[in-house]
Amino acid sequence: MMTGHERIGGLPPTRPGYFPDLLKVYQDQTLLKGSRREEGDSFLSGITHGTTILAFHYRDGVLVAGDRRATASNRIMSNRVDKVIEIDKSSLLAISGSPAMALEMARILDHSLKYYRRSQLTEISLEGKIRILAQLLKDNLSMAVEGIGAVVPLYIARDPETGSVRIYFYDILGAHFEGVEFSVGGSGSPEVQGILRYLDRWDSRPLREYSRDEAIVLALRLLETASYFDSATGGVKGQDPVYPVIKLLTPETLETIDDRTISTIYKDEVIRVR
Amino acid sequence: MFDEPYRWIDAIHQRRDYIAEQLERAAPVIGLSLPEGILLATFHRQNPKIFEIYDRIGMAGIGHPADLETVRGILLNMAHVEGFQRSSSDVSIERLSLFGLAPRLKSAFEDISVPPIILDVLLAEVGRTMSEDRFVQVSFDGNISRGTDMAVLAPTDEISARMIRALKEAPRDMETQKLTLEKALPRLRDIFLRTLYTQEDLGTNDDGAIVSPDRYALCDKKLTEERAWEGVLLDRDNPTCCRHIPLPPSENLALSGKSR
């Protein structure tokens, strides 16, 4: 007896609700097949990279921020890249590394969550979301080790079971860990990581006690510091101000801080002439 | 066996009659374009009939649940792959039905060597404004019909025409002269009651007036006890996620003070 799918020309069965499987049926897995590169290839220097991203817990939830610069070798490709992406109403993906791969992953993740919800008629679990991203990173391994398309994302999501917001960071193999207080990514991250660790440990109070406004000021100062030491991290230039992206994910809301607010805070709290 | 044209035509006729007979008992589904979005509504007995397919797009089906599930899977796959590889705005019910569903249903219907697909499908796509809302119905033989302001997926044309007539008579908002979600919902309950129960059971006269409020109330009680309400809004303001709409009390029962 023929199945319904066979009778009307459907697709062969894949893992139920798993969108990347479906894509593999339709395409030669554009994400993410490595190509062997010869020693001394010079085109790799033209591959675009993006940095710096950060996420930390504050009083109401988690602040996620990213600078806007993408570079290819010593060239600035763009100063308007959005590296903090809303995957759905309860999760954010912050991307550092190859924007081409990272944006493709964000797109697959976005479609995967919707596809799961619509096909399985239920929301995927937080662990399920985290695993999809891990699998995408693992599939991208050959590109990453060849130096073409490494992606190191942060995934920030509400945990429906506890009602809290959690930060996860990944390595290029797809291993994921929870950033208990904060996580960072990209070439400007060493400075940011050091400052966050210092503040959380030895400031008068831990990061989790920072108010919303204090958290925004801190994020802007951190990115400014990263841009001071790291040429791949974009700062704010006077004649053409492009401000970092800052989003706040709390147990109830997802808020994007608008440019006007950031501009005011930047002028008042970040630009200081001693 | 079917190599002679007459035998093939005869077999197709029998197949059509068989499917129509199977669909006879199905509860209809209503699709309504409203200022808030597109409402798809029905009362089902066992299995849900209305599903979200993609951003802005929903589907409803009457027929065999297994066939509905198969077609739902095909539409979901097509829409998501298309939306991923191109853009979500490139996914439309016109393309899904014309290039995806209709040819497959037609082939399946005309291949008399395999069991038939027992299913009629209604696709709905919410636009930015009411004038951009679209409905497409694809029947079990692959035929397509289109609509803009409302659609009824029913086992027979007669039921469909009757329900559309009743929907057109539903009271409009005084200011905009449009049917709103608030005004449509109680009316839908009444329309389903009059479709699923006989005039005698309902206690209504030939003009449709309720002459026995007790009988009407009893049918209303049976309706919600024996069947489950499904009201899904393809939200114009939030097209990436559809919204389930609860069923309000019957307007007729509210008027006669018998609302439960």
Boltz contact constraints between the chains, C-beta under 6 A:
constraints:
  - contact:
      token1: [A, 2]
      token2: [B, 114]
      max_distance: 6.0
  - contact:
      token1: [A, 4]
      token2: [B, 66]
      max_distance: 6.0
  - contact:
      token1: [A, 4]
      token2: [B, 67]
      max_distance: 6.0
  - contact:
      token1: [A, 4]
      token2: [B, 70]
      max_distance: 6.0
  - contact:
      token1: [A, 5]
      token2: [B, 70]
      max_distance: 6.0
  - contact:
      token1: [A, 7]
      token2: [B, 108]
      max_distance: 6.0
  - contact:
      token1: [A, 7]
      token2: [B, 114]
      max_distance: 6.0
  - contact:
      token1: [A, 8]
      token2: [B, 104]
      max_distance: 6.0
  - contact:
      token1: [A, 8]
      token2: [B, 108]
      max_distance: 6.0
  - contact:
      token1: [A, 9]
      token2: [B, 104]
      max_distance: 6.0
  - contact:
      token1: [A, 10]
      token2: [B, 74]
      max_distance: 6.0
  - contact:
      token1: [A, 11]
      token2: [B, 77]
      max_distance: 6.0
  - contact:
      token1: [A, 22]
      token2: [B, 77]
      max_distance: 6.0
  - contact:
      token1: [A, 26]
      token2: [B, 81]
      max_distance: 6.0
  - contact:
      token1: [A, 111]
      token2: [B, 80]
      max_distance: 6.0
  - contact:
      token1: [A, 111]
      token2: [B, 84]
      max_distance: 6.0
  - contact:
      token1: [A, 115]
      token2: [B, 80]
      max_distance: 6.0
  - contact:
      token1: [A, 118]
      token2: [B, 52]
      max_distance: 6.0
  - contact:
      token1: [A, 118]
      token2: [B, 76]
      max_distance: 6.0
  - contact:
      token1: [A, 119]
      token2: [B, 76]
      max_distance: 6.0
